[in-house]
Amino acid sequence: MTSSTGGHLHEGPPDTKLDKNVLLVAGVVVLGAIMSILDVTVVGVAQNTFQQEFNTDAAGAAWTATGYTLALAAVIPLASWAASRFGTKKVYLTSLVLFTLGSILCAFAPSIGMLVAFRVVQGLGGGLLMPIGMMMLTKAAGPERVGSVMAVLGIPMLLGPISGPILGGVLIEQLSWHWIFLINVPIGIIAFVFAWIVLRDDAETKRSSIDFVGLLLLSPGLALFLFGISSSAEHRTFVSGSVLIPTIIGALLIVAFIVHALRAKKPLLDLRLFKNRTLSIAVITMVLFMIAFFGAALLFPQYFIGVRGESTLTAGLLLAPQGLGAMLTMPIAGKLTDRMGPGKFVLAGIVLILLGMAAFTMLGSDTSYWLICGSLFVQGLGMGMTMMPIMSAALATLSNAQVPDGSTLMNAIQQTATSIGTAVISVILASSLAGKPEAGLAIMANTSDKPLPPGVPNPLPESFFDTAADVFSNTFVISVVLICLTVIPAFFLPRKKIASPLVEEDMDRGPIMMH
């Protein structure tokens, strides 16, 4: 077999070892990912603090998270075009500056309105860190090693939700809420200097014009859809006008974008990538998995805090076994995925997640923490074998020219699926609690400083906490069902090494090298 330049392509086992250059790029990307992902979970911990500091209600404080999410949704679709127009290094450095500047502004926000506005600035920077980082990593490693580099990138994606509550709890309790934002400043500066030194300027970038029609459809469409979905948690229902109106408008704009993108010569995102069977199957698997797993992830800390009366810091520590399990299997699964394909590992990972999740369908108010932590560890083992191999399955089939669109597409879908999963589980939990007042009183007693309503016994009977635990265990049943559904598309993922895309001659950059 020969390449388009006349040389012979290397036959035999792929070289999946990550060289120094790839590891340096991975270090840059991981630093950026840590900031972006940690920030989401740390701010979640600070919601009660914001209510007290800025004299606002829960809905007002929630906008500090919603504003960031909407900014992410609006800017992610721009990633592919921005990388092509300005080059990945310039876009990545600009994103780091925006995120770090937004963090400084947030730390000194004088009001809740200004804090929300500055969180939007953060989101505009944070929204490009992950898709641009994935582009740089995928291109640096090549298709033969995409599983290994995705495993590296997966570590902050998994540890963020676990370490965020711990870090947030320590910073708020020992210092002040300002430090949940100020902590980003030194990390941002280090990441900027590191990126400036390590990253190479892209070869001549394509001076492509932006698809304004696509931008005007997809960015507001994605933002409105996620806003509507996220609002369902606050309203505790999907049928409220405040939820349905933005969700439907957003969905219609997204559909309009799909129609436009399939007809346009140079769309904002090339949806023709879905003609790639492996990518399509991987995306379907990822959507179901994200909805199921990240929806369930919302329940763990709420159970520890609401039912067991633990602090935010303790809840974060109790979740640590999940991260440890993932750290054990993720690097191994990443390397073996490059050699053997993702199918076997994803299916085995889903089975482990189901085994670990099954214990939570039988929760009580006094379930052994040894059993809970052991179950979380098993889930973590499965998680490490599942999420990043799914993403690797999609990206490994793309040519160098397709990577920007593929990376942007995966990040947009990932953000949407995570929001849907969180909303679905939040509404189911809230509806269940509304139907059992004694469960709500138990959670109120553990999470609020407000006195219990008149006539309610104090302390509450143990049966109230048992009822609250039953609500959580019943909600976990939904998560288990959703994870079971993930098996269907996962069954069709490749179970052999994914063939590398054809060597392409990029007229602007010269020939793409094959490993």
N, C-alpha and C positions, 0 to 999 in steps of 0.2 A: 504494500500500500504506500502511495507517495502523497506528499503534500502538494499544494498548489504552487509552491515555490520550487518544486523539483526534488526536495529532500525526502528522506524516508521517515515515516512516523514510527516511534518506538512501539514495538509490539510487546505483549507480555503483561505482567502484573503492574498496575499503576503505582507510581511513587507517591504515597500518601503522607510522607514525612513533611512537616512544615519547616521551611527554611527560615533563616534569620529575617529576611525582608518581610515575609508573610507574618511572622510573629510580631515584628515591630508595628506593622499596620494593624494587626489584631489588638495590640496594646493601646493604640490610639483610639480605635473604635470602642473598645471595652470601657475606657475612661469616659467617653461621651455617653455611652449607654447607661453606665452606672448613675451619672448625674440625672439623666432624663427619667429613668425608671424609678430611682429612689425618691425623686421629687414627688411623684404621684402618690406613693404610699405614705410618705412622711406628712404631706399635707392632709391626708385622710385622718391621721392621728390627731391633728391640731384643730379639728372642727369645733370641739367644745371650747377650746382656748380662744379661737377667733370670736365666738359668740360672746364670751365674757369681755375680751379686750376691746371689741368694737361695738358692744352693746347692740348686737343684731340677733336675729333668730336663726334657726337651723337652715331655713331656705336661703337666707342671705349668705351664711357662711359656706353653704354648699356650692355657691357660684365660684368660689376660689378653685374648686376642682372642675366644675363644669366649664368655666371660661378657658381653662388650660386645655381641656379635652376638645372644645370647639376649635381652638386655634390649631391644635394638632390636625384635626380633620380637614381644616381649610387649606393647610399648607402642604400636607403629604402629597396630594396630586401634582404639585409643582416639582417634586424631586427629580423626576426623569428629565423634564425639560431643562431645569436649572443646571443639572449635571452636564447635559449636552451643550448648553449655551455658555456656561462660565467655567466648567471643569469641576471635578469632585473636590479637589483640594480647596479652592476658593469658597465653594458653597459650604463645605464642612467648617472651615475657619470662621466664616461669617455666622454660621449657626451657633458655634461655641460662644462667639462674642455676644450675640443676641441673648442667648440663654443666661450667660453670666451677668450681663447688664440687667436683664430682667430680674435675676436673683437679688442683686444689690437694691434695685428699686423696691422689690417686694419687702425686703427687710426693713425699709424705712417708710413703708406706706402709712400715711396718717389716718386713713379711713378704710372701711371695707370696700367702698367703691373703687378707690385707688388701688387697693390690693388686687381686686379682680382684674382691673385694667393692666396692671403690671404682670399678672399671671398670664394674660393673653400674650404679652411680649415674650415671656418665657416660652410659651407654647409655640410661637412662631419659630423660635430657634430650635426647641426640642423636637418639633415635628419632622425636621429634616435630618436630625442626627442619626436615627436608626436606618432609614432607607438609603441615605448616602453612605453610611458606614457599611451596610450590607453590599452595596455596589463595589466599594473599594476592596473589601475582603474577597468577594467572589472573583473579581478580576485579578487580584494579586495571586490568589491560590490556583485559579484555573478549575475547570469542571472536575478534574480527577481528585481534587482535595476539598471540594466544597463542603462535604460532610464534616471533615475535621475542623474547618474554620467556623462552621455554624455551631459546632459544639462549644467552641471558645466563646462565641457571641451569646450562646444560650445561658452561660453562667450568670451574668448580671440580670438577664431576663427572669431567671428563677429566684435568685437571691434577693432581688429588689423587693418583691412583695413580703419576703420573710424578714429581711434586715431592716426595712423601712420603719415598721412599728417600733422595733428595738431602738434604732437610732433616734427616731422622733421622740419616743418616750424619755430617753436619756437627756436629749438636748432641751426639751421643754421643762422637764423636772429640775435639771441641774443648772441650766443657764436661763434661756428665755425663748419665746417662739421665734424671735428674730433669727436665731441661729439655725433654724431648719432651712433658711434661705442662704445665710452667710456661709454655711458649710460648703456651698457650691462654688464660692469665689476662688479659694485656693485650688480646688480640683479643676475648675475651669481654666485658670491661668496655666496650671501644669499641663493640662490637656492641649491648650493652644500652642504652647512652646514645643511640646512633644510632637504635635501634628505638623507644625511649621518645619521642624527639622526632618522628620521621618518621611512625610508624604512628598511624592514627586508631583510637579506640575503636569497636568495632562498634556499629551501631545496636542497638536492643533485641534482645538475644539470646534465642533460644528456650530456655526452661527445661525442656528435654526430659529425661525420665528415661532412665537407661542400660539397655540390654538386657543384664541380668546373665547370662542363659542364653547369649546369643551371646558375651559376654566370657569366660565360663568354658569355652567350647568353642574359640574362635578363638585367644585369646592363648596358652594353654598348648599348643594344637595346633600353632600356627606355631612356637613355641619348641622343642617336642620334635622336630618334623619337621626343623628346621634343625640342631638338635643332633645328631640321628642322621646326617643327610647330612654335616655337618662332621666327625663322628667317623670317617667312612670314610677320610679322608686320613691320619689317625693310624694306623688299623688296616690300611691299604692294601688294603682289600677292602670290598665292599658286603654280603657274606654273613655277617659276624660278628654274633653275638647283640647285642653292644654297639652295633652300627649298626642292625640290623633292628628291634629291639624299640622304641626311641624313635621311629624313623622310621614304623613301622606304626601305633603308638599315635597319633602326631601326625597322620598322614594320616587315620585314622579320626575323630579329633576335628574335623578340617577338613571332612570329608565330612558329619559330623553338623551342623556349623555351616551348611553350604550348604543342607541340608534344612530346618533351622530358619529360616534367613534368608529362604528362598523362601515360607515360611508366615507368618512374623511380620508384624505391621502396621508396627512400627518397629524393624527389625533394627539391630544394631550397624553393619553395612555393607549397603547396598542392592544386592544382586546382580542386581536386575532391570535394572540399567544394561546388562547384557549383551544385553538385547533390542535395544540400539543396535548395528546391524551394523558401523558404522565403528569403534566402540570395541572390539568383540569381535575384529575383524580386527587392529586395532592391538595389542591385548593379546597375541594369538597370535604376531604378528610380533616383539613386544618380548621375549617369553619365549624364543623360539628364538635371537634375536640376543644376548640377555644370556648365555645358556648358552654359546653359541659364542664370542663375543668375549671375555668376561671369563674364561672358562676358558683361552683362549689367552694372555690377558694374564699369567696366572700363570707361563707358560713362559719369557717373555722374560728377566726378571731371573735366573731359575734357570739358563738357558743361559749368560748372561754371567758369572755367578759360578761355577757348578759346572763348566762345560766350558772357559771361557776364562780362569778364574782372576782375574777382575776384582773390585775392591772394590765394596761396596754403593753407594758414592758414584758410582763410574764407571759402574756399571750404570744408575743413575738418569739420569745425563747422556746415556748412549747411547739412552735411551728418549725423550729430549726431542724428537726430530724428529716423533714421533707426535703429541705435544701441539701442536707448531707447525702441523702440517698441519690438525689439527682446528680450531685457532683461526682459520685462514684461511677455511675453508668454513662453519663453524657460523653466524656472523652472517648470511652471505649466504643460506644455506639456510633459516634461520629466517624472514627477511623474505619470501623468495620462496614459502615454504610457505604463508604467510598469503594470498598472492595466487593461487597456482597449485595448491595442494593438495600433499600429501606424496608421492604415489605415484612420480612421476618421480625425485625426489631420492633417495628411499630405495633404489630399484632401482639407480640410478647409483652410490650410495654402497656398496652391497653388492658391485657389480662391482669397484670400486676396492679394497675390503678383500680381495676374493678375489685380485686381482692382487698386492697387497702381501704377502698371506699365502703365496702360492705359492712365493715365494723361500725361505721357512722350511721347506718340505718337502724342500729339498735342502741343508740345513745340513751343514757340515763343521766340524772343529775349528779351521780357519784361514780360514773364509769372510771375505771382505773386509768390513770395517766400513762402507765406503762403500756397498756393496750392501745391507747390513743396515739402515743408517740411511735409505737411499733407500726401501727397502721399507716401513719404519716410517712414513716421511713420507706415502707413498701411502695406507697404511692410515689414517693420521690424517685425510687429506682425505676418505676414505670415511666415517670415523666421524663427522665433523662434519656429513655430509649424511644421517646415518642415525638415530642414537639419539634426538635431540631432536625431529626431525620426526615420528617414530613416536609419541612422547608427545603432541606437539601434535595429531596426528590424533585421539587419544582425547579430550583435554580440550576441543578446539575445538567438539565436538558437544554439550557439556554446558550445561545452563542454570545460572544462578547458584546455584540451590538444590541442584543435583546436584554442584557442584564439590567440596565437602568429601568426599563419598563417593568420587567419582572419583579425587581426589588420594590419598586413603588407600589405595584399591584398587591404584592404580598403584605406590605405594611398597612395599606389602606383596608384590606380585607381583615387582617388580624385585629386592627383597632375596632372595626365595626363588629366583628364576631365577639370580641371581649366585652364590648358595651352591651350587646344583646344578651349575652350570658349573664352578666351582672344584673341587668334589668329584670330578666325573666325570674331569676332566683329571688331577687329582692321583692318583687311583687307577690310571688307565691308565699314567701315567708311572712310578709306584712299581712296578706289576706288571712293566712292561717292564724297569726297572732290576734288579729281583729276578731276572729271567731271564738277565741278562748281568752277572755279578759284576765283570768288568773295567771296565764302565761305572760301576758303583757305587764301585769303588776310585778311579777318576779323579776323580769328584765329591768323594769323601771327601778326597782329597789337596788339593783346592782350597778346601774349605770347613771343614775341621776341623784343630785343632792336635794331635789325637791321632796317635801314630805309626802307620804302616802295619803290617798284620799280618805276623808272621814269615814269611819265605820270599818275600815280594812284593818285586820289584826296585824300588830307589829310586835315581834317579828312575824314574817309570813310563814304559814305552814309549809312543811317540806313538799307537800303534794303540789303546791303551786310551781315549784321548781321542776318537779317531775313532769308536769304538764308542758312547761316550756321546753324541756329536753325532748319530749315527744314531738313537738312542733318541728324542732330542728331535724330529728331523725326522719320524720316523714318527708321533709323537704329534700334531704339527702337521697331519698328513694328516687326523686325526679332526676337528680344528677346522675345516679347510677344508670337509669334508663337512657339518658342522653349519651352517656359514655358507651353503652351497649350499641347504640345506633352508629357510633363511629367505626365499629368493626366492619360494617358493610362496605364503605368505600376503601377502608384500609386493606381489605382483602384483595383489592385489585392493584395495589401498589407493586412496583417491580420487586421481584425476589431474587434478582440477579443484578450484577453490576450494571449501572445505567451507562449506556453508550454515550461517549462524549459527542457534543455537537460537531458538525462538520467544520473544518477549518475555513474561516472566511477571510477574504482579503478586504480590509477596511482602507479605503482609498485615502482617508484623512490621517490614519495612524500607522499605516504599513501593515505587514502581515502579523497576525496573532500567533504567538509562539505556543506550541503544544508541549506539554511535559511528557 
